[in-house]
């Protein structure tokens, strides 16, 4: 063990503010004469030494620093004692005049006598000591019993900031990068020549480094400027991890031969599994038995409580490494011949298992042993054309998409022909995207090379780029990419060409681009496909082209996609989702719910995982249209979790809009506002007109529930009016009833009569064409709101009769609420109580809390005094009449007399009269005092 008082002060550490605060506390106690010991423990590469240097730099102005390492003797270094008593005496002597900080770096590598002396001396530093000992070591048992601080990987923000500094993207990039501790050696070349870090390369580097700063540095150093900028493909695998893996592998030398053999089997067995899946314990048992490992040892480690020095952990029937780098270090440390033999053994065992499983499968349906081939690929010492072809062929079988992606990646790595290699990487990216791993898909696309190197499959890489943009990027970009990919794919890959055109049509639909939708669908030749698909294509094109009657007739032919058919029937979930879209366009909401449930079941059963958010979104939206708000909320929440898990922010935007619509009925208002904000924040940058329209409609409906009709009318006007600012073509008519209600309640009926009548006339035409059961009742309600007084009664009666036939509590209750409110304004309060009471009960039955509160307020204003309509008030407010209580609350919220009058369907003069009586009853003199009285912390 050697020591020195010369340390290099670092400029800056990333993501270690918590650890630095703990070190600051230790140093503060030391400066007050109360030292101690602390072990900084972590696997290699996480910055133990950097933290020691930071502490040394902070202490140097206050006292001496003894920096001890395990390096060979150098000029100026002197040996420390190797017994605890002598070492403790030396440290106390050095700290007698000024507080002493001892920094022991990589102490786990010291000789046993020095380690023992250091541990015993650190334990015997009692209160009042003027010496503090900081020990940096791995997470082994050498310093057990001492206070320890375990370092974790850097979080994403810290790792990203470090990467910016390493590649010249951070602030002060060029001037200070050489002084970053432990992460800057040899990086000046990178900082000088890097013009900009490609976002895909950034994501791949961060994923591969897994928060290890030393590994991130090594990976970045080994990439060329063109690779960092995304101009040339990334190598596979990424180079630069050798140093960190070698440091992790140092712990292996002290393990028993049996433990090292089992660790090698476990690391190799993970190679054919999806990331994070671990290894099958039964496979390891068979492999260990075949290699001659004792059965009691295998049982103890795999199924018992035997330890493996912290390397392996068990979870059910799976065995995992405690850190992914340990598995890579084991493979890196093993001699190549032994590593190949291990992979070949596992390949043989997996082939035997596959053969036994295939023996019971029908002839022709037996899958190729994909896992066995992956193990053989791992054992291959050099590129292997034949094995790569076998892997690619096996990956066409119906294995999980993640496994197929892994196999195709291995096949690409074994391929020397650049066009074929690029094609296999693109195919692997497609499978990763279908597995719900868009980051991995982008990383694989970064290895496909330039367009000229993709001659084996032109259009495949643009197709995958378009699929990723459809779920994660601007809709216009997705549409353009998929249209271009379809033109390249069409001549030799019609299935992907069809999927590209359908994806382009979907992108145009969500963007509200009807011409773009017609362009994409018009390029599809329906001849090779079944009747349901041909009817869907022709029907949707006819509807968007204005030939609604013909389009509806065609769409009815594809409501049940159960007919046997051609190639398109191979993807049943997608066919069911198309049938659900057709049902919604027709207004057959019950059929849309049934088909949506079938589509969800098909996706859960068959996959792909990437389609789950869309299946849940379609079902939730159909349930909203059917008035099943609780079910819609539950399915949309599940879809939101699935979209986040599979990296699909555009799907999250759609699901936030659905949740906002559900919350506009069920409440609370805060939930509706939060989902609206989330939907609009994502919809704007990506041009997603459909969820933006739905979210705005939801916010307006929540405003209506709260009595804010002016705000609701202002939000809905641009959505339903013709012109460039109008809402999405598929949702405009759905918002018309809310717009008419908001405009009339806001007092715009007279000044905007022409516009309102035009909107109702357009809605009447839509009602005549749609099968939506609520549309006739909503039309009659709109006509009642605009009708003269002598006709309104009959119109409301007509609307309620339609509701009786259609069912649905929520829409019927809204009509009853408006009818009761209209009766009360005509001073027919006794008649008004019946529809208002029915509306209140119906709103309560469907959990529409905000709407129930509005109905209860109207009922109180009509003279009802039952317990279901009495508000919870304190002693002061209970002295007011129901109408006075409502006016008091509105004024306390900041509403003017005119706004209160519009909200409560009164005249401003009546509001002023009631407000003066409120002031007199409560003994106050101003609106400010009223607001203070009704504040949450008030009486």
Secondary structure, DSSP 8 states (H G I E B T S, - for coil): -EEES-----S--SS-HHHHHHHHHHHHHHHTT--EEEEEE-STTSSHHHHHHHHHHHHHTTS-EEEEESS---TT-EE--SSHHHHHHHHHHHTSSS-EEEEETTGGGS-HHHHHHHHHHHHT--TT-SEEEEEEE-SSSTTTTS-EEE-----HHHHHHHHHHHTT-STTHHHHGGGSTTT-TT-HHHHHH-----HHHHHHHHHHHTT-HHHHHHHHHTS-HHHHTTSS---SS-S--HHHHHHHHGGGGGS-HHHHHHHHHHHHHGGGS-TT--EEHHHHHHHHHHTT--HHHHHHHHTS----TTSEEEETTEEEESSHHHHHHHHHHS-HHHHHHHHHHHHHHHHHHHHHHHHTS-TT-----HHHHHHHHHH-SS--HHHHHHHHHHTTSS--HHHHHHHHHHHHHT--SHHHHHHHHHHHHHHHHHTT-HHHHHHHHTTS--GGG-GGGTTHHHHHHHHHHHHHS-HHHHHHHHHHHHHHHTTT-HHHHHHHHHHHHHHHHHTT-HHHHHHHHHT--GGGS-HHHHHHHHHHHHHHTT-HHHHHHHHGGGSSTTS--SGGGG-HHHHHHHHHHHHHHHT-HHHHHHHHHHHHHHHHHH--GGGHHHHHHHHHHHHHHTT-HHHHHHHHHHHHHHHHHTT-HHHHHHHHHHHHHHHHHH--HHHHHHHHHHHHHHHHHHT-HHHHHHHHHHHHHHHHHTT-HHHHHHHHHHHHSSSTT---TTTHHHHHHHHHHHHHHTT-TTTTHHHHHHHHHHHHHHHHH---TTHHHHHHHHHHHHS-HHHHHHHHHHHHHHHHHH--HHHHHHHHHHHHHHHHHTT-HHHHHHHHHHHHHHHHHTT-HHHHHHHHHHHHHTT---TTT-----TTGGGS-HHHHHHHHHHHTT--HHHHHHHHT--HHHHHHHHHHHHHHHT--SHHHHHHHHSTT--
